[in-house]
Structure formats: C-alpha cells, structure tokens
Amino acid sequence: MTEEKRTIHIRGTGHAAQIPDTVVLSLTLIAQNKEYSAAVKIGSQQVDMLREAIVEAGFKADDLKTTNFNVRAIYENEEYRDSTTKRYRQIFVAFECRHDLKLTFEFDNAKLNAAADTIAASLAQPKISIAFTIKDVDGFSDKILKSAARDARRKAKILCAALGVNLGKLLEINYSWDVLNINRENILCAESAVGEKNSFDFKPDEIKASDTVDFLWEIE
C-alpha cells in the first residue's frame, strides 16, 4: 500500500509599491441642443477645439483618445393636475452629446501644468480629472508575484522548522489570473478662467497593490 504523501499548503501574499511615472488626463465634453444634429455638431466642434489646445501645449492631435461617446435625450418631470389628482409627465429638454477622452503622457510637473492650463483655457470648456498611474503594469504585477512566492516559501520553511520536518519539492501552484487593479490618485480640476495660469507642484503618492498565490509543497 502506497504511503500517502505529507504536504503543506501555504498562501503567499505579495506586495509592491511604486511612484507613478505616468499621467492620465481624463476630459469630458458635454454639448446640449434641442436638435439632435446640432448637439452632435457642437460636440464635434468641442473636440476640434480640444485637439487644437493639446497641440498648443506640445502634444500631437492623435494623442487625444476617445474612451466613450454618447448622445441621449434629456427629460425633466413636470407637475400637473388632472382634476384633483397631482400627476407628473416627462418634458423633453434637449439632446446631450457627451464625449469622454483621455490624454496619457510621462509624468512631468511642467508638462502637466502646461497641459492643464492650456486645456482649461480652451473654449471647449472640458471637465478635467488628473490621475497618476504606472506605465509598465506587467512589470509591476511581476514584482507582486515574486514577492508572493518569497512570502510563501518563507512561511513554509518557518513552519517546517518548527515541526522538525524538511520542506520537499514544490507540487502545485494555484493562481487566479485576474486583471490587477492599479489604484490611481484622482484630482478633479476646477475650471480656470481664460488666460489664468496655475503652477502646481504635484507629488503623487506611491501606488500600492497586493495579490495572493497558493503553493503546495511535499514534506520530507
């Protein structure tokens, strides 16, 4: 009768932290008009003005990427009375054309301030949100996995030493390949008056993330 192998199951937790090296400017343009075609036309003009602004700030027009585009009808509730009963009905207000775009570039305070100032002063009047992230997400994820492997092996050796046994060969690794969620610091920029220049010394905090991996070793 074959003797059943003795095993030890360990879950390793990996951590990594890195200063952001990339900026993502999220820009939202909203145009409204009672005519569908007019709302879309105004939205298109806003994008053209925004592209002109980023070119003025030293970027290429193609650096501006669309992340979402939507046109919807907006209604509001109007109160009225039917005999003695209070009722509400929807009244058409306008068509709303929404265009979400992003501008991604290497983090540099001077470049970020120039971009934010020029875009804020644009007649397109976009809503601006600044986020800091990491360019090499795969490399960042690799650091976490290596950390998890070291953590698991360290725990396994400690437990085996405490029990007076030896850690044998690695039998199995279980890992769920989910997309790593890189937390980003978001800053909402208030609208600036045309011609107003701002100078902010942005110092983004480290981006931190963790993950777990399960290991199964044989015990000798």
Secondary structure as UniProt FT lines:
FT   STRAND          7..18
FT   STRAND          22..33
FT   HELIX           36..56
FT   TURN            57..58
FT   HELIX           61..63
FT   STRAND          64..82
FT   TURN            83..84
FT   STRAND          85..106
FT   HELIX           109..120
FT   TURN            123..124
FT   STRAND          127..133
FT   HELIX           137..163
FT   STRAND          167..174
FT   STRAND          185..189
FT   TURN            194..195
FT   STRAND          207..219
//
